[in-house]
Amino acid sequence: MIEERRAYGRTPLGDFRNDDEAKAGRDHHASCFTMWAAGGGIKPGVTIGKTDDLGMNIVEDPVHVNDLQATILHCLGFDHTRLTYRHMGRDFRLTDVQGQVVSKMLG
């Protein structure tokens, strides 16, 4: 079974609907996102992951949003695995049951 993990992001490509430039925006792609973080135990000056030239596909070191949330919770002093509760026979938590702390982000 192949697990597909996706986040959400935007590309530098334009999104023109009905040829109306007043309603122009940027395309959305479910494969990539970009963010920055500072302080709180985050390693300064590090870049994790890489997209293709158009920002549409991940080509190196993907970080899932659940992994990002697990890392932020870790920086706040929480063990995300202990924030688990059982409901109707399934374990639930903020990072779902697959989030992992991204050690490359930590200083």
N, C-alpha and C positions, 0 to 999 in steps of 0.2 A: 504494500500500500504506500503510495507516495503522498506525503503530506504537503499541502500547498499553504504557505503562510504569507499573508498579504497585509500591507498597511495602506495608507491612502495619501496621495500627494498631488502636486500640480506640476505641469511642465511649462517650459517657456513658449510653447506653441499657442497661437491664437485660436479662439473659438468664436467664429462669426456666424450668427444665426440670421437667416433671411437677408443676408447682405446688408445688415444694419450695423454700421461701425459704432453707433452710440451704445449698442448692447454687447460690444465685444468684451471678451474675457479670456481666461486662460483655460486650456484643456485640463481635465482631471484624469489621472491614471491611478489605478488601484495598486500598482506595484512599488511605488517609491514615495518617500517623503524626506524632507530636509528640516532640521531644527538645530538649534544651538543650546548649550547649557553651560552654566558657570557657577562656581562655588559649590558648597555643600558636599565636598568629597569628589567632585568631578575632575578628572585629569585635564589640566589646561592645554590648549593647543593641539588636541588630537582630532583626527578625522577618522571616522569608522564607516566603512562601506563606500561603494562607488557605483554610479549609474553610467549608462551609456551616454554618448555625447548629447542626446536629446532629453535626458532625464526621464526616459520612459520605462527602462528596465534595470533591475539590479544586476550588476556584473561582479560584485565583490563584497564579501562580509555583510550579508543582510541582517538587519535588526528588526525583529517583529515588535509591534506596539506592546504586546504583553511582556516582552523582555525589557523594553524601555520602562514600562510601569514598575516591573519588579526591581529594576535598578534604582529608580527614583525612590521607591519605598525603602530600599536598603539604605540609601543616603539619608533618609529621614529616621533611620533607626528601627525600621520594621522588618520582620522576617515575613515576606509575602506568603510563604507556605503555611504559616500559622494563622493566616486570615482565611482559613477554609471552613466552610460549613456544609453539612450534608442535608440535602433536600430531595425527597422522593428517590432515594437510592443513588444520587449522584453528588460528587463533590463539586462545590462552587467556590470561587474566590475572585478577587479583583483582576488577577492576572490569568484567569482561567486556570486550567490544571497543567499548563505547559510553559508558563513564563519562567525565564532563567535570568539571573543577574548577569549583566554584561561587564565582565571584569576589565575589559579594555578601556571602559569609560572611567574607571575609578583611579584616583590618584594615590 
